[in-house]
Amino acid sequence: MCRLFLNIGQAVSEKTLEEFIGSCSDYVGGSKLDVHERNETKLEQHKDGYGFAFVKDDHFELRRFREAIFERNPIRELKKLKTDVIFVHARQASPNIEVKLKNNHPFYWYNGDEYVFGHNGTIKSQIKNYDDRKFFLRGSTDSEKYFYSLLTEMGKNEWNLNRQIIDDILEYWDYTAANFILVSPKKAWVGVYYRKDPLYFTMKLYKTEDSIVVSSSALPSLGPPTERLRNGTLIEIDVESNNYFYLSEFRI
């Protein structure tokens, strides 16, 4: 299980980054920031490495680290970035998936266009619905295969994403959650699909005049969420206009 954070537009404050990173350690300012099904009686720490991607000169740069995000605490590093798009992923490895750098998110793919991807949840099924002649696994995670499954289907649909594509991919999979953030330099997509622990897996979207932030964790410095992205939600975010809209058949 993992924590996801996407910042489009003006960069958030150090306080907001502190809240996200603190939530990954499950202990912020002497108390829990998010109380959910997984931490009512224990700590739920996302300690198995982290990574982030950001856009520079219209292309992605990636950084991935073995240390827990709350141990390395990259607030200053993130604040120095001059970018309109930053995506952070803090990992808690699924059972029997190795903790190593190649398994850290975000994952990256280039075909003339660029995409980065992060996932929160565990997919228990054997994932075979991706084009293995085109996409070569670098690690051993269900998440990387999920990424390639999305790209395989998007490639058949002029590189657009819609609710039907997600439904078709997930229809026969056994999963705890298939939450994802998929980002290109011009667009981002957020999908929320889970089968348990709604407090833990519900994503939060914060819209301000000059930014959009999507986070697995609550970020009190931004106020109450503009939207709680509940089960079955798929949204698309336009980077240039700083607007988002629903691709779900209905608004949750």
C-alpha positions as CSV (number, residue, x, y, z in Angstrom):
1,M,0.0,0.0,0.0
2,C,1.3,3.5,-0.8
3,R,0.7,7.2,-0.5
4,L,0.3,9.4,-3.6
5,F,0.7,13.2,-4.0
6,L,0.2,15.3,-7.1
7,N,0.8,19.1,-7.3
8,I,-0.1,20.9,-10.5
9,G,0.3,24.6,-10.8
10,Q,1.8,26.8,-8.1
11,A,3.9,24.8,-5.6
12,V,2.4,24.0,-2.2
13,S,3.9,25.4,1.0
14,E,6.5,23.6,3.1
15,K,3.7,23.0,5.7
16,T,1.7,21.0,3.1
17,L,4.7,18.9,2.2
18,E,5.4,18.4,5.8
19,E,1.8,17.1,6.3
20,F,2.1,14.7,3.4
21,I,5.5,13.3,4.4
22,G,4.4,13.1,8.0
23,S,1.3,11.1,7.0
24,C,3.7,8.6,5.4
25,S,5.2,8.0,8.9
26,D,1.7,8.0,10.4
27,Y,2.8,10.5,13.0
28,V,2.5,14.2,12.6
29,G,3.0,16.8,15.3
30,G,2.6,14.3,18.0
31,S,-0.6,12.7,16.7
32,K,-2.0,10.9,13.7
33,L,-3.0,13.1,10.8
34,D,-5.2,10.6,9.1
35,V,-7.1,8.0,11.1
36,H,-8.3,5.2,8.9
37,E,-8.9,1.4,9.0
38,R,-5.2,0.5,8.8
39,N,-3.9,2.6,11.7
40,E,-6.6,2.6,14.4
41,T,-4.6,0.3,16.6
42,K,-1.1,0.4,15.0
43,L,1.3,2.6,13.0
44,E,0.9,2.4,9.2
45,Q,4.2,3.5,7.9
46,H,5.1,3.8,4.2
47,K,8.8,3.0,4.7
48,D,9.8,1.0,1.6
49,G,11.4,3.8,-0.5
50,Y,9.9,6.7,-2.4
51,G,10.3,8.6,-5.6
52,F,9.1,11.7,-7.4
53,A,8.8,13.0,-11.0
54,F,8.6,16.5,-12.2
55,V,8.5,18.3,-15.5
56,K,11.5,20.3,-16.6
57,D,11.7,21.9,-20.1
58,D,8.7,19.9,-21.2
59,H,10.2,16.5,-20.1
60,F,10.1,14.4,-17.0
61,E,12.9,14.0,-14.6
62,L,12.7,11.2,-12.0
63,R,14.3,10.5,-8.7
64,R,13.9,7.3,-6.7
65,F,15.3,6.5,-3.3
66,R,15.7,3.4,-1.1
67,E,15.1,5.4,2.2
68,A,11.7,6.1,3.6
69,I,10.4,9.5,2.6
70,F,10.0,10.5,6.2
71,E,13.6,9.5,7.0
72,R,15.2,11.4,4.1
73,N,12.6,14.2,4.4
74,P,13.1,15.9,1.0
75,I,11.0,19.1,1.7
76,R,13.8,21.5,0.8
77,E,14.7,19.5,-2.3
78,L,11.0,19.5,-3.5
79,K,10.6,23.2,-2.8
80,K,13.6,24.1,-4.9
81,L,12.1,22.6,-8.0
82,K,10.9,25.0,-10.7
83,T,8.0,23.1,-12.2
84,D,4.3,23.1,-12.8
85,V,4.0,19.4,-12.2
86,I,5.3,17.2,-9.4
87,F,4.2,13.7,-8.5
88,V,5.4,12.0,-5.3
89,H,4.9,8.3,-4.4
90,A,5.8,6.8,-1.0
91,R,5.9,3.0,-1.0
92,Q,4.7,0.4,1.5
93,A,5.5,-2.9,-0.4
94,S,2.8,-5.4,-1.0
95,P,3.4,-8.9,0.6
96,N,6.0,-11.0,-1.3
97,I,7.1,-8.0,-3.5
98,E,10.8,-7.2,-3.1
99,V,11.9,-3.9,-1.7
100,K,14.4,-2.6,-4.2
101,L,15.0,0.5,-6.3
102,K,13.6,-1.0,-9.5
103,N,10.3,-1.6,-7.8
104,N,10.0,2.0,-6.6
105,H,7.4,4.3,-8.2
106,P,6.9,6.4,-10.3
107,F,7.4,4.3,-13.3
108,Y,8.2,6.0,-16.6
109,W,7.5,5.3,-20.3
110,Y,8.4,7.2,-23.5
111,N,6.9,6.7,-27.0
112,G,7.4,10.3,-28.3
113,D,5.0,11.3,-25.5
114,E,6.0,10.7,-21.8
115,Y,4.1,9.1,-19.0
116,V,4.8,8.5,-15.3
117,F,2.6,6.3,-13.1
118,G,2.1,5.4,-9.5
119,H,-0.3,2.9,-7.8
120,N,-1.8,2.4,-4.4
121,G,-3.2,-1.0,-3.6
122,T,-2.4,-4.7,-4.3
123,I,-3.4,-6.6,-7.4
124,K,-3.4,-10.3,-6.6
125,S,-4.3,-11.6,-10.0
126,Q,-1.7,-12.6,-12.6
127,I,-1.5,-9.6,-14.9
128,K,-1.2,-10.6,-18.5
129,N,-3.3,-8.0,-20.4
130,Y,-0.4,-5.9,-21.6
131,D,1.7,-6.0,-24.8
132,D,4.9,-7.7,-23.6
133,R,6.5,-7.2,-27.0
134,K,6.4,-3.5,-26.4
135,F,6.6,-3.1,-22.6
136,F,9.6,-4.7,-20.8
137,L,9.4,-5.2,-17.1
138,R,12.3,-3.6,-15.1
139,G,11.0,-4.7,-11.7
140,S,8.7,-7.3,-10.2
141,T,5.6,-5.3,-9.1
142,D,2.0,-5.7,-9.9
143,S,2.0,-1.9,-10.3
144,E,4.4,-1.8,-13.2
145,K,2.3,-4.3,-15.1
146,Y,-0.8,-2.3,-14.3
147,F,0.9,0.8,-15.8
148,Y,1.6,-1.2,-19.0
149,S,-1.9,-2.5,-19.1
150,L,-3.2,1.0,-19.1
151,L,-0.8,2.1,-21.8
152,T,-1.6,-0.9,-24.0
153,E,-5.3,0.0,-24.0
154,M,-4.7,3.8,-24.3
155,G,-2.5,3.0,-27.4
156,K,-5.6,1.5,-29.0
157,N,-7.7,4.6,-28.1
158,E,-5.5,7.4,-29.6
159,W,-3.8,7.8,-26.2
160,N,-7.0,8.8,-24.4
161,L,-8.2,7.3,-21.2
162,N,-11.9,6.7,-20.3
163,R,-14.0,4.8,-17.7
164,Q,-14.6,1.8,-20.1
165,I,-10.9,1.2,-20.5
166,I,-10.5,1.0,-16.7
167,D,-13.6,-1.2,-16.3
168,D,-12.3,-3.6,-18.9
169,I,-8.9,-3.9,-17.4
170,L,-10.1,-4.4,-13.8
171,E,-13.1,-6.7,-14.6
172,Y,-11.4,-10.0,-13.9
173,W,-8.7,-8.9,-11.5
174,D,-8.7,-9.7,-7.8
175,Y,-7.4,-6.5,-6.0
176,T,-7.6,-4.7,-2.7
177,A,-7.3,-1.4,-4.6
178,A,-6.3,-0.1,-8.0
179,N,-5.9,3.6,-7.3
180,F,-3.5,5.3,-9.6
181,I,-2.1,8.6,-10.8
182,L,-1.0,8.8,-14.4
183,V,0.8,11.9,-15.6
184,S,2.0,13.3,-18.9
185,P,3.6,16.8,-19.2
186,K,0.2,18.2,-20.4
187,K,-2.4,16.0,-18.6
188,A,-2.9,13.9,-15.5
189,W,-5.5,11.2,-14.7
190,V,-6.5,10.1,-11.3
191,G,-8.4,6.8,-10.8
192,V,-9.9,5.6,-7.5
193,Y,-11.0,1.9,-7.4
194,Y,-11.0,-0.1,-4.2
195,R,-12.7,-3.1,-2.6
196,K,-12.0,-2.5,1.1
197,D,-10.9,0.2,3.5
198,P,-12.7,3.3,2.1
199,L,-11.2,5.7,4.6
200,Y,-7.7,4.7,3.6
201,F,-8.2,4.6,-0.1
202,T,-10.5,7.6,-0.7
203,M,-8.4,10.3,-2.4
204,K,-8.6,14.0,-1.7
205,L,-8.6,16.8,-4.3
206,Y,-7.8,20.4,-3.4
207,K,-8.5,23.1,-5.9
208,T,-7.1,26.6,-5.4
209,E,-7.0,29.6,-7.7
210,D,-3.6,28.6,-9.0
211,S,-3.1,24.9,-8.2
212,I,-4.7,21.5,-8.0
213,V,-3.4,19.0,-5.4
214,V,-4.5,15.4,-5.2
215,S,-3.4,13.4,-2.2
216,S,-4.0,10.0,-0.5
217,S,-3.7,11.8,2.8
218,A,-5.5,14.7,4.3
219,L,-3.7,18.1,4.1
220,P,-5.2,20.4,6.7
221,S,-3.1,23.4,5.6
222,L,-5.1,23.5,2.4
223,G,-8.4,23.4,4.2
224,P,-11.2,20.9,3.6
225,P,-10.9,19.0,0.4
226,T,-12.7,20.4,-2.6
227,E,-13.6,16.8,-3.6
228,R,-13.3,13.5,-2.0
229,L,-12.6,11.1,-4.8
230,R,-14.5,8.0,-3.8
231,N,-14.8,4.5,-5.4
232,G,-15.3,4.5,-9.1
233,T,-14.0,8.0,-9.7
234,L,-11.9,8.8,-12.8
235,I,-10.8,12.4,-13.5
236,E,-8.6,14.2,-16.0
237,I,-6.6,17.3,-15.2
238,D,-5.5,19.8,-17.8
239,V,-2.1,21.2,-16.7
240,E,-2.2,24.4,-18.8
241,S,-5.7,25.5,-17.7
242,N,-5.4,24.1,-14.1
243,N,-8.9,22.6,-14.5
244,Y,-10.2,19.1,-14.0
245,F,-13.3,17.2,-15.1
246,Y,-14.9,13.8,-14.5
247,L,-14.5,10.9,-16.9
248,S,-16.7,8.7,-14.7
249,E,-20.2,8.0,-16.0
250,F,-21.5,9.8,-12.9
251,R,-20.1,12.3,-10.4
252,I,-19.4,10.7,-7.0
